[in-house]
Amino acid sequence: MIGVGGFGTVLSVLMAGAGVGKIYIVDGDVVNEENLSRQFLFRQNHIGMPKVVAAKEALHAINLTSKLLILRGLLKLKAIWTF
Protein backbone atom coordinates (compact mmCIF):
# COMPACT_ATOMS: atom_id res chain seq x y z
CA MET A 1 0.00 0.00 0.00
CA ILE A 2 1.39 3.36 -0.95
CA GLY A 3 0.29 6.03 1.48
CA VAL A 4 -1.58 5.77 4.76
CA GLY A 5 -3.65 8.91 4.43
CA GLY A 6 -7.43 9.12 4.27
CA PHE A 7 -7.95 6.23 1.84
CA GLY A 8 -4.90 4.21 2.87
CA THR A 9 -5.90 4.03 6.53
CA VAL A 10 -9.36 2.72 5.62
CA LEU A 11 -7.94 0.18 3.19
CA SER A 12 -5.27 -1.00 5.62
CA VAL A 13 -7.86 -1.59 8.37
CA LEU A 14 -10.00 -3.61 5.95
CA MET A 15 -6.99 -5.64 4.82
CA ALA A 16 -5.86 -6.40 8.36
CA GLY A 17 -9.41 -7.22 9.44
CA ALA A 18 -9.83 -9.56 6.47
CA GLY A 19 -6.72 -11.45 7.53
CA VAL A 20 -4.38 -10.48 4.70
CA GLY A 21 -1.13 -12.23 5.59
CA LYS A 22 1.39 -9.63 4.42
CA ILE A 23 0.86 -5.89 4.08
CA TYR A 24 3.51 -3.53 2.75
CA ILE A 25 3.08 0.08 3.87
CA VAL A 26 5.00 2.99 2.34
CA ASP A 27 4.65 6.62 3.45
CA GLY A 28 7.06 9.45 4.13
CA ASP A 29 4.81 11.64 6.27
CA VAL A 30 4.26 11.99 10.02
CA VAL A 31 0.95 12.02 11.87
CA ASN A 32 -0.26 15.50 12.75
CA GLU A 33 -3.33 16.73 14.60
CA GLU A 34 -5.19 17.59 11.39
CA ASN A 35 -4.98 13.93 10.30
CA LEU A 36 -7.01 12.67 13.24
CA SER A 37 -10.39 13.84 11.92
CA ARG A 38 -10.17 11.85 8.67
CA GLN A 39 -7.55 9.16 9.24
CA PHE A 40 -9.26 7.16 11.96
CA LEU A 41 -6.44 4.63 12.33
CA PHE A 42 -4.40 7.24 14.20
CA ARG A 43 -4.87 8.51 17.77
CA GLN A 44 -3.57 11.45 19.82
CA ASN A 45 -0.55 9.43 20.98
CA HIS A 46 0.52 8.97 17.34
CA ILE A 47 1.01 12.71 16.71
CA GLY A 48 4.61 13.32 15.62
CA MET A 49 5.25 9.66 14.78
CA PRO A 50 6.02 8.51 11.24
CA LYS A 51 2.74 7.34 9.72
CA VAL A 52 4.18 3.93 8.84
CA VAL A 53 5.24 3.31 12.45
CA ALA A 54 1.89 4.47 13.85
CA ALA A 55 0.00 2.41 11.25
CA LYS A 56 2.01 -0.71 12.05
CA GLU A 57 1.27 -0.27 15.76
CA ALA A 58 -2.46 0.28 15.21
CA LEU A 59 -2.85 -2.51 12.63
CA HIS A 60 -0.98 -4.96 14.85
CA ALA A 61 -3.68 -4.38 17.47
CA ILE A 62 -6.31 -5.37 14.87
CA ASN A 63 -4.55 -8.48 13.57
CA LEU A 64 -1.59 -10.05 15.34
CA THR A 65 -0.95 -12.54 12.54
CA SER A 66 -0.56 -10.13 9.59
CA LYS A 67 3.04 -9.44 8.69
CA LEU A 68 3.37 -5.66 8.41
CA LEU A 69 6.37 -4.45 6.43
CA ILE A 70 7.01 -0.72 6.48
CA LEU A 71 9.12 1.69 4.47
CA ARG A 72 9.34 5.30 5.52
CA GLY A 73 9.85 7.43 2.47
CA LEU A 74 8.60 8.08 -1.03
CA LEU A 75 8.74 5.66 -3.95
CA LYS A 76 9.74 6.47 -7.48
CA LEU A 77 7.59 4.87 -10.14
CA LYS A 78 10.21 2.35 -11.29
CA ALA A 79 10.87 1.28 -7.68
CA ILE A 80 7.27 0.11 -7.29
CA TRP A 81 7.96 -2.94 -9.44
CA THR A 82 10.52 -4.24 -6.91
CA PHE A 83 7.66 -5.14 -4.58
MIGUKOL-46975 format. One record per atom (N, C-alpha, C): x, y, z. Coordinates in steps of 0.2 Angstrom, whole numbers, plus 5000, padded with zeros to 4 digits. Atoms other than C-alpha are relative to their C-alpha. Layout:
BEGIN
XYZ ...
END
This chain:
BEGIN
500449945000 500050005000 500450065000 499649945001 500750174995 499650055003 500449954997 500150305007 499549985006 500550014995 499250295024 499750065002 500449934999 498250455022 499249985001 500750015000 496350465021 499849934998 500250065003 496050315009 500549945003 499650054998 497550215014 499949975007 500150034993 497150205033 499349965000 500650045001 495350145028 500249934997 499950065003 496050015016 500549955004 499550044996 497449955028 499649975006 500450034995 496149925042 499649944997 500450055003 495049825030 500449944998 499550055002 496549725024 500249965006 499850034994 497149685042 499449965003 500650034998 495349645047 499849944996 500150065005 495149525032 500549955001 499550054999 496649435038 500649994994 499550005005 497849485023 500749985004 499450024996 499449395028 500650045000 499449955001 500749525022 499850064997 500249935003 500449715020 500750045000 499449965000 501849825014 499750075000 500349944999 501550005019 500650054999 499549955001 502550155012 499750075001 500249934999 502350335017 500650045003 499549964997 503550475021 499850065004 500349954996 502450585031 500049985008 500150014993 502150605050 499350025002 500749994998 500550605059 500050075004 500149934996 499950785064 499250005002 500749994997 498350845073 499550004995 500549995005 497450885057 499849934997 500250065003 497550705051 499549965004 500450044996 496550635066 499350004998 500750005001 494850695060 499849964994 500250045006 494950595043 500449945000 499650065001 496250465046 499949965007 500250024993 495450365060 500449945003 499550054997 496850235062 500450035005 499549974996 497850365071 499650035006 500249974994 497650435089 500450055002 499649954997 498250575099 500749985001 499350024998 499750475105 500549994994 499650015006 500350455087 500250064997 499849935002 500550645084 500850005000 499349995000 502350675078 500449934998 499750075002 502650485074 500050004992 500150015007 503050435056 499449964999 500650035001 501450375049 500149924999 499950075001 502150205044 500149965007 499950024994 502650175062 499449995004 500750004997 500950225069 499649954997 500450055004 500050125056 500249935002 499850074998 501049965060 499849995007 500350014993 500649995079 499349995000 500750015000 498850015076 499749944997 500250065004 498649875063 500249945004 499850064996 499549755074 499549995006 500550014995 498249785087 499349974997 500650035004 496849735074 500249934998 499950065002 497749585068 500749985002 499350024997 499249505077 500449954995 499750055004 499549375063 500350034993 499849975006 499749495048 500750035001 499349975001 501549535043 500050074997 500049935002 501749725042 500750024999 499349975002 503249785032 499950074998 500149935001 503549965032 500650034997 499449975003 504650085022 499850085001 500149934999 504750265028 500350044994 499749965006 504950375012 499550004994 500450005006 504350404995 500349964995 499750055005 504450284980 500050044993 500049985007 504950324963 499649954996 500450055004 503850244949 500349944999 499750065001 505150124944 500249955006 499950044994 505450064962 499449965002 500650034998 503650014964 500149924997 500050075003 504049854953 500449965004 499550044996 505349794965 499649965006 500550044995 503849744977 499749944997 
END
